[in-house]
């Protein structure tokens, strides 16, 4: 059963201010996520699609079907050594891994 929160590690050395995007949509700190140390905590279940098997890839390639699994993307704009940086498609950890 999916957890009701998700943990996203920030890039090493990332400093605020943070601009966070979930699936390309800007997120608001305090409402959509919170910062805990060097991680972002979302109060809902997020996940990446994961690896696709050879049969699924072949079916997609041949146009027999698409992929309809949940595939969330978290991107963060942050400051590092005085410069603005952007990290895309960050890892999403199982909540038990982040504790």
PEBELHU-V582168 format. One record per residue. N is the residue number from 0. SS is DSSP state (@ for helix, = for strand, . for the rest). PSI is psi in degrees with one decimal (none if undefined). OMEGA is omega in radians with two decimals (none if undefined). Layout:
<<N,SS,PSI,OMEGA> <N,SS,PSI,OMEGA>>
This chain:
<<0,.,131.9,-3.10> <1,.,145.2,3.07> <2,.,161.8,3.13> <3,.,20.3,3.05> <4,.,162.2,-3.13> <5,=,145.5,-3.10> <6,=,129.3,3.11> <7,=,110.4,3.11> <8,=,137.0,3.05> <9,.,155.8,3.08> <10,.,148.3,-3.14> <11,.,130.0,3.12> <12,.,3.2,-3.14> <13,.,135.5,3.12> <14,=,150.3,3.08> <15,=,161.9,0.13> <16,=,148.1,3.12> <17,=,140.3,2.93> <18,=,117.4,-3.03> <19,=,136.8,3.13> <20,=,132.9,3.06> <21,=,116.1,-3.08> <22,.,37.6,3.10> <23,.,-3.2,-3.10> <24,=,126.3,3.13> <25,=,139.4,3.14> <26,=,151.8,-3.11> <27,.,125.5,3.12> <28,=,137.7,-3.13> <29,.,-32.2,3.11> <30,.,-50.1,-3.05> <31,.,-23.7,-3.14> <32,=,167.5,3.01> <33,=,155.8,3.11> <34,=,125.6,3.07> <35,=,101.6,-3.11> <36,.,-120.2,-3.14> <37,.,30.5,3.11> <38,=,157.6,2.95> <39,=,136.7,3.12> <40,=,119.0,3.10> <41,=,135.6,-3.09> <42,.,27.1,3.11> <43,.,165.9,-3.12> <44,.,123.7,3.03> <45,.,153.0,3.05> <46,.,156.2,3.03> <47,.,156.9,-3.09> <48,.,-33.9,-3.11> <49,.,-174.8,-3.09> <50,.,141.7,3.08> <51,.,139.1,3.11> <52,.,168.3,-3.10> <53,@,-40.4,-3.13> <54,@,-42.8,3.14> <55,@,-43.9,3.10> <56,@,-44.4,-3.14> <57,@,-43.0,3.12> <58,@,-40.2,3.10> <59,@,-46.6,-3.14> <60,@,-40.5,-3.13> <61,.,-4.2,3.11> <62,.,18.7,3.14> <63,.,-32.7,3.11> <64,.,166.9,3.09> <65,.,-166.3,3.08> <66,.,125.3,-3.04> <67,.,21.2,3.12> <68,.,159.5,3.08> <69,.,131.3,-3.12> <70,.,82.4,-3.10> <71,.,147.5,3.11> <72,.,124.9,3.09> <73,=,123.7,3.10> <74,=,145.3,-3.11> <75,=,129.2,2.96> <76,=,132.7,-3.06> <77,=,175.8,3.11> <78,=,138.3,3.05> <79,=,120.0,-3.12> <80,.,41.7,3.08> <81,.,-0.6,-3.13> <82,=,145.6,3.06> <83,=,135.1,3.12> <84,=,162.4,3.10> <85,=,126.8,3.05> <86,=,130.5,-3.09> <87,.,154.3,3.08> <88,.,54.2,-3.13> <89,.,157.2,3.11> <90,.,145.1,3.05> <91,.,117.2,-3.09> <92,=,150.6,2.96> <93,.,138.0,-3.12> <94,@,-32.4,3.13> <95,@,-29.1,3.10> <96,@,-32.4,-3.07> <97,@,-14.8,-3.10> <98,.,none,none>>
